[in-house]
Amino acid sequence: MAVQAPARLEARHINPWAVFAVAALAQVMVILDASIVNVALPSIQRGLHFSQADLQWVINIYVLMFGGFLLLGGRAGDLFGRRRMLMIGLFLFSAASLAGGLAHSAAWLVAARAAQGLGGAILSPVALAIVSSTFEEGAARNRAVGIFGSLAGIGGAIGVLLGGVLTQYLGWQWVLFVNVPIGAAAIIGATQLIPNDRLPEMRAGFDLPGAFLVTAGLVSLVYGVVKAPSAGWGSATALGFLAAAVVLIAAFIVRELRTADPLVRLDIFKKRNVTVADIAGGLSAAGMFSMFFFLSLYMQIVLRYDALQTGIRYLPLALSIMVSAALTSQLVTRFGYKYIMALGLAVAAGGLYWLTRIHVHGSFEGDVLFPMLLLAFGLGMTFVPLQIASVSGVPPDDIGLASGLVNAFLQVGGAIGLAVLSTISTTEFNGVVRTIHSPLAYPTALVDGFQHAFAAGSILMLAGAAVVLLLLPQGGAGAAQAVVDESEEMEPVTVA
């Protein structure tokens, strides 16, 4: 097998790490936005007169659009050129951010957030595909994808801190405006440093009916899960959208099996490393989303930190992930991704379970800091091999699809997990409030609900570790090559 994608960089004298920097900058913008807006929600509510019930849509509409269009975005990059789709996604995301910062009504901001989600769904899988196809499979790709994967935790923690600073000193609008210069820099970098990779052999038919079915199915799934905690899991709204999701996704599978030019080549799931990585990613995201969500509430409501103080206290998490990711990218090359990923999930589960010991009269140093460090270290050990496993052995013209799949599982898994854990937390909260009649009832009930949510999140992460140990093939530089050789013989890919 010969993969000649990296050779084009040498021919044009472009440093592959310069290409990586552009893709990473684009990804950081998306990751920052996922956490930076959370801190500004109270200010947004006051500024645009959101009702308490409608405020959630500032976050949920982004999740709906991002999760629903990820597969479409990843496949579009494979078929129409990754640089082109990256620039389209960057422009849409930046323009939507500018529009959101200029919003004068709740509806305007929600519409802008929807456009942001669509832009993120286009550029996020394409950015990972660019990184994966730029470096040859083995140690170089492991290192690059490892660093790229660590951006999730680091960017999330920095986003919380930056959101606090911008909201407190410049206003909530700047949590959106900040994306504009980042997006402009990434567009300029993509123009100058990323070669045009539209290939004649990639100009296959674009499966628009399949794209509609899977996008509508994922949107229905996420919407049903997002509405379930407030409407009730047995409500007509939740059950209707969840049933529609099942029907649409089943119709999509039938469509993909019969069409000559499928949006998703379902035989990609024959590669066990891809399938298992996707499932483990969804389970790990469920736990990670709960950590950011419930810890932020605990620190602001129970420990009474303001937005900036809360953001500052996430810095140890970012540092722990950086250290963990740096070590893990080397360990994966030496020992393979299976046992490193399983260990990372187990360590993260331990950190989440440790957080069940938080209490009403606690403190950051005594209740949060050390569990947070352990959890962050486990996340760094998880997401580095996860990103590597999700694209190992995948043909170059399907890397965008593979990266779209793992991102879709992360996003949808996180949304479902957070909805389920929120339901657990709310149920426990309501039960405690009914039985305690004192001024401490509210904070006591909150903390009790958070404890149960953290416990459930740790179980989900342990389930992910079990899936990896039982089903994931061992993989490192050599093993990843074996996956390719065993699965199919590939023709050399020449990049024009």
C-alpha positions in Angstrom: 0.0 0.0 0.0 1.3 3.5 -0.9 -0.2 6.6 0.5 1.3 9.6 -1.2 -0.6 12.5 0.4 2.3 13.7 2.5 4.5 13.8 -0.6 2.6 16.8 -2.0 3.7 18.8 1.0 7.3 18.0 0.3 6.9 18.9 -3.4 5.5 22.4 -2.4 8.0 22.7 0.4 5.2 23.1 3.0 6.0 22.0 6.5 3.3 19.5 7.6 3.3 21.0 11.0 2.3 24.3 9.4 -0.8 22.5 8.0 -1.4 21.0 11.4 -1.3 24.5 13.0 -4.0 25.8 10.7 -6.3 22.8 11.2 -5.7 23.0 15.0 -6.5 26.7 15.0 -9.8 25.9 13.3 -10.6 23.1 15.8 -9.7 25.3 18.8 -12.2 27.9 17.7 -15.0 25.3 17.7 -13.9 23.8 21.0 -13.7 27.2 22.7 -17.2 28.0 21.6 -18.6 24.9 23.1 -17.6 26.1 26.6 -17.0 29.8 26.4 -20.8 30.6 26.0 -21.8 28.7 29.1 -20.2 31.2 31.4 -21.9 34.1 29.7 -25.5 32.6 29.9 -26.6 34.7 32.9 -25.5 37.9 31.2 -27.1 36.8 27.9 -30.3 36.1 29.7 -30.4 39.6 31.2 -29.3 41.4 28.0 -31.7 39.8 25.6 -34.5 39.0 28.1 -34.5 35.3 27.6 -37.0 33.3 29.7 -35.5 30.6 32.0 -37.1 28.0 29.8 -35.8 29.4 26.5 -32.3 30.1 27.7 -31.3 26.5 27.1 -31.7 27.0 23.4 -28.6 29.1 23.2 -26.7 25.9 23.9 -29.1 23.3 22.5 -29.6 24.7 19.0 -25.8 24.6 18.6 -25.7 21.0 19.7 -28.6 20.1 17.4 -27.0 21.6 14.3 -23.5 20.4 15.1 -24.5 16.8 15.9 -26.9 16.6 13.1 -24.6 17.7 10.2 -21.3 16.2 11.3 -21.5 13.2 8.9 -22.5 15.4 6.0 -19.6 17.8 6.8 -17.1 15.0 7.0 -18.2 13.3 3.7 -18.4 16.7 1.9 -14.7 17.2 2.7 -13.8 13.8 1.2 -15.8 14.5 -2.0 -15.4 18.2 -2.7 -12.0 19.0 -1.2 -11.0 19.4 2.5 -9.4 22.8 2.1 -12.4 24.1 0.3 -14.9 22.8 2.9 -12.6 23.9 5.8 -12.7 27.5 4.5 -16.5 27.4 3.9 -16.9 26.1 7.5 -14.6 28.8 8.9 -16.3 31.6 7.0 -19.8 30.4 8.1 -18.7 30.0 11.7 -17.0 33.4 11.9 -19.9 35.2 10.2 -22.4 33.6 12.5 -20.3 34.5 15.5 -20.3 38.2 14.3 -24.0 38.1 13.8 -24.5 36.5 17.2 -22.5 39.2 18.9 -24.6 41.9 17.2 -27.9 40.2 18.2 -30.6 42.5 19.7 -33.2 39.8 20.3 -33.4 36.2 21.6 -34.5 34.9 18.3 -31.6 36.6 16.4 -29.1 35.0 18.8 -30.6 31.5 18.5 -30.6 31.7 14.7 -26.9 32.8 14.8 -26.0 29.9 17.1 -27.7 27.5 14.7 -25.5 28.8 11.9 -22.5 28.4 14.1 -23.4 24.8 14.7 -23.6 24.2 11.0 -20.3 25.8 10.4 -18.7 23.8 13.2 -20.2 20.5 11.8 -18.4 21.3 8.4 -15.0 22.3 9.7 -14.5 20.1 12.7 -14.3 16.6 10.9 -12.5 18.2 8.0 -9.8 19.6 10.3 -9.1 16.2 11.8 -9.1 14.6 8.3 -6.5 17.2 7.1 -4.3 16.3 10.1 -4.7 12.6 9.5 -4.0 12.7 5.8 -1.0 15.0 6.1 1.1 12.7 8.2 2.1 9.2 7.3 0.5 6.4 9.5 2.7 5.6 12.4 4.7 7.6 14.9 4.3 10.9 13.1 0.5 10.6 12.8 0.2 9.4 16.3 2.0 12.4 17.6 0.0 14.9 15.5 -3.4 13.3 16.1 -2.5 12.9 19.8 -1.8 16.7 20.1 -5.0 17.4 18.1 -7.1 15.2 20.4 -5.8 16.8 23.5 -7.2 20.2 22.3 -10.7 19.0 23.4 -10.0 19.2 27.1 -7.5 22.1 27.0 -9.8 24.2 24.8 -12.8 23.4 27.0 -11.0 24.6 30.1 -9.5 27.7 28.5 -12.9 28.5 27.1 -14.4 28.6 30.6 -11.6 31.0 31.8 -11.8 33.2 28.7 -15.5 33.3 28.9 -15.3 34.6 32.4 -12.8 37.3 31.5 -14.6 38.5 28.4 -18.0 38.5 30.1 -16.9 40.3 33.2 -14.7 43.0 31.5 -16.1 43.4 27.9 -19.6 42.0 27.9 -21.2 38.8 26.8 -21.0 39.8 23.1 -17.3 39.2 23.1 -17.6 35.5 23.7 -18.9 35.5 20.2 -16.8 38.3 18.7 -13.6 36.5 19.7 -14.2 33.9 17.0 -14.0 36.5 14.2 -10.2 37.2 14.3 -9.4 33.5 15.0 -11.5 32.5 12.0 -9.9 35.1 9.8 -6.4 34.0 10.7 -7.4 30.3 10.0 -8.9 31.2 6.6 -5.7 33.1 5.6 -3.6 30.2 6.8 -5.7 27.7 4.9 -5.3 29.7 1.7 -1.5 29.9 2.0 -0.6 26.6 3.6 -3.1 23.8 2.8 -2.9 22.4 -0.7 -6.0 22.0 -2.8 -6.8 18.3 -2.4 -9.8 17.9 -4.7 -9.1 14.7 -6.6 -10.7 13.4 -9.8 -11.3 10.0 -8.2 -13.2 11.7 -5.3 -15.8 13.2 -7.7 -18.4 10.5 -6.9 -22.1 11.1 -6.7 -23.2 13.0 -3.6 -26.0 11.0 -1.8 -28.4 13.9 -1.0 -31.3 11.6 0.1 -28.9 9.7 2.4 -27.6 13.0 3.7 -31.1 14.2 4.5 -32.1 11.0 6.2 -29.1 10.8 8.5 -29.1 14.5 9.3 -32.8 14.5 10.1 -32.4 11.3 12.1 -29.5 12.7 14.2 -31.3 16.0 14.7 -34.5 14.2 15.8 -32.4 12.0 18.2 -30.6 14.9 19.8 -33.8 17.1 20.0 -35.7 14.2 21.6 -33.0 13.7 24.2 -32.6 17.4 24.9 -36.4 17.9 25.4 -36.9 14.7 27.5 -35.7 16.1 30.9 -38.2 19.0 30.7 -41.1 17.4 28.9 -40.6 13.9 30.5 -39.1 10.8 28.9 -42.6 9.3 28.5 -44.0 12.4 26.9 -45.4 12.5 23.4 -42.8 15.1 22.4 -39.8 13.0 23.5 -41.1 9.7 22.3 -42.3 11.2 19.0 -38.9 12.6 18.1 -37.0 9.5 19.4 -39.3 7.2 17.3 -38.7 9.5 14.3 -35.0 9.2 14.8 -35.2 5.4 14.8 -37.3 5.4 11.6 -35.0 7.9 9.8 -31.8 6.2 10.7 -33.1 2.8 9.7 -34.2 4.3 6.4 -30.7 5.8 6.0 -29.1 2.4 6.6 -31.4 0.8 4.0 -30.6 3.6 1.6 -26.8 3.3 2.1 -26.9 -0.5 1.4 -28.7 0.0 -1.9 -27.3 3.1 -3.5 -24.2 3.1 -5.7 -22.7 6.2 -4.2 -23.4 6.1 -0.4 -22.8 9.0 1.9 -21.5 6.5 4.4 -19.8 3.3 3.2 -21.1 1.0 5.9 -18.3 -1.4 5.5 -16.2 1.2 7.4 -17.7 -0.4 10.5 -16.1 -3.7 9.6 -12.9 -2.1 10.9 -13.3 -2.9 14.6 -11.0 -0.1 15.7 -13.3 2.5 14.1 -16.5 1.0 15.5 -15.2 0.5 19.0 -13.5 3.9 19.1 -16.8 5.5 18.2 -18.7 3.7 20.9 -16.1 4.4 23.5 -16.0 8.0 22.5 -19.7 8.4 23.0 -19.5 6.9 26.5 -16.5 9.0 27.5 -18.2 12.2 26.2 -21.2 11.5 28.4 -19.0 11.6 31.5 -16.9 14.6 30.3 -20.0 16.7 29.5 -21.3 16.0 33.0 -18.0 17.1 34.6 -18.0 20.5 33.0 -21.7 21.1 33.5 -22.2 20.0 37.1 -18.8 21.2 38.4 -19.5 24.7 37.0 -22.9 24.7 38.8 -21.3 23.4 42.0 -18.6 26.1 42.0 -20.9 29.0 41.2 -24.1 28.1 43.1 -22.7 26.2 46.1 -19.2 27.5 46.5 -20.4 31.0 45.3 -17.6 31.7 42.9 -18.3 34.2 40.1 -17.7 33.4 36.4 -14.1 34.6 36.4 -13.2 32.8 39.6 -14.8 29.6 38.3 -12.9 29.9 35.0 -9.5 30.4 36.8 -10.1 27.2 38.8 -10.3 25.2 35.5 -6.7 26.0 34.7 -5.3 23.0 36.6 -7.5 20.8 34.5 -6.0 22.2 31.3 -2.5 21.7 32.6 -3.2 18.2 33.6 -4.6 17.3 30.1 -1.5 18.9 28.5 0.9 16.8 30.5 -1.2 13.7 30.0 -1.5 14.2 26.2 2.2 14.8 25.8 3.0 11.5 27.6 0.2 9.5 25.9 1.2 10.3 22.3 4.5 8.7 23.0 3.1 5.7 24.9 0.6 5.0 22.1 3.4 4.7 19.6 5.3 2.3 21.8 2.5 0.2 23.3 -0.5 0.7 21.0 -3.8 2.5 21.6 -5.9 -0.3 23.2 -4.6 -0.5 26.8 -3.7 3.2 27.0 -7.3 4.2 26.1 -8.8 1.6 28.5 -6.5 2.9 31.3 -7.4 6.5 30.5 -11.1 5.8 30.7 -10.6 3.9 34.0 -8.6 6.8 35.5 -11.2 9.3 34.4 -13.9 7.2 35.9 -12.0 7.2 39.2 -11.8 11.0 39.1 -15.5 11.3 38.4 -16.3 8.9 41.3 -14.1 10.9 43.6 -16.2 13.9 42.9 -19.2 12.1 44.5 -17.6 13.2 47.8 -18.3 16.9 47.3 -20.5 18.5 50.0 -22.4 21.7 50.9 -19.7 23.1 53.1 -16.8 22.1 50.8 -14.1 24.0 49.1 -12.3 23.9 45.8 -9.0 22.8 47.3 -10.6 20.1 49.5 -13.3 18.8 47.3 -12.6 19.6 43.6 -9.0 20.1 42.8 -7.5 16.6 43.2 -10.4 14.7 41.6 -10.3 17.3 38.7 -6.6 16.6 38.2 -7.1 12.9 38.1 -10.1 13.2 35.8 -8.2 15.5 33.5 -5.2 13.1 33.3 -7.5 10.3 32.4 -9.2 12.4 29.7 -5.8 13.2 28.1 -5.0 9.5 28.1 -8.4 8.7 26.5 -8.8 11.2 23.7 -5.3 10.9 22.3 -5.6 7.1 21.5 -9.3 7.6 20.7 -8.6 10.0 17.8 -5.8 7.7 16.6 -7.9 4.5 16.7 -10.8 6.2 14.9 -8.8 6.8 11.7 -6.2 4.0 11.8 -6.4 1.8 8.7 -9.0 4.0 7.0 -8.4 4.8 3.3 -7.3 8.4 2.6 -10.6 9.2 0.8 -12.6 8.0 3.8 -10.7 9.8 6.6 -13.2 12.7 6.5 -16.0 10.2 7.0 -14.2 8.4 9.9 -13.5 11.7 11.6 -17.1 12.8 11.1 -18.2 9.5 12.7 -16.1 9.8 15.8 -17.1 13.5 16.2 -20.8 12.6 15.8 -20.6 9.8 18.4 -18.8 12.3 20.8 -21.4 15.0 20.3 -24.5 12.8 20.3 -23.1 10.7 23.1 -22.4 13.7 25.2 -25.8 15.2 24.6 -27.6 12.0 25.5 -25.4 11.4 28.5 -25.9 14.9 29.8 -29.7 14.7 29.4 -29.7 11.3 31.2 -27.5 12.5 34.0 -29.4 15.8 34.3 -32.6 13.7 34.8 -30.9 11.6 37.5 -29.7 14.8 39.2 -33.0 16.5 39.0 -34.9 13.5 40.3 -32.6 13.2 43.3 -32.9 17.0 43.8 -36.7 16.9 43.9 -36.7 13.9 46.3 -34.3 15.7 48.8 -36.3 19.0 48.7 -39.5 17.1 49.6 -37.9 15.5 52.6 -35.8 18.3 54.1 -37.5 21.4 55.5 -34.7 23.8 56.3 -32.8 26.7 54.7 -30.1 24.2 53.6 -32.6 22.2 51.6 -31.8 23.8 48.3 -27.9 23.5 48.4 -28.1 20.1 50.0 -30.5 18.8 47.3 -28.3 20.3 44.6 -25.1 18.6 45.9 -26.9 15.3 46.4 -28.1 15.5 42.8 -24.6 16.3 41.5 -23.2 13.4 43.5 -25.6 10.9 41.8 -24.8 12.4 38.4 -21.0 12.0 38.9 -21.5 8.4 40.0 -23.6 7.6 36.9 -21.0 9.3 34.7 -18.2 7.2 36.2 -20.2 4.1 35.4 -20.5 5.2 31.8 -16.8 5.7 31.5 -16.1 2.3 33.1 -18.4 0.8 30.5 -16.3 2.5 27.8 -13.2 1.0 29.3 -14.8 -2.5 29.3 -15.8 -2.1 25.6 -12.2 -1.1 24.7 -10.7 -4.0 26.7 -13.1 -6.6 25.3 -13.5 -5.5 21.7 -10.8 -3.1 20.5 -7.8 -4.7 18.6 -4.4 -3.8 19.8 -3.0 -1.0 17.7 0.2 1.1 17.4 2.3 2.1 14.5 2.7 -1.5 13.3 -0.7 -2.8 14.3 -2.4 0.0 12.5 -0.6 -1.0 9.3 -1.8 -4.5 9.9 -5.4 -3.4 10.1 -5.1 -1.9 6.7 -3.4 -4.9 5.1 -6.0 -7.3 6.6 -9.1 -5.3 5.7 -8.4 -4.4 2.0 -5.8 -3.8 -0.6 -5.7 -0.1 -1.5 -4.5 1.6 -4.7 -1.9 4.4 -4.3 -3.5 7.8 -3.9 -1.8 10.5 -5.9 -2.7 14.1 -4.9 -2.9 16.5 -7.7 
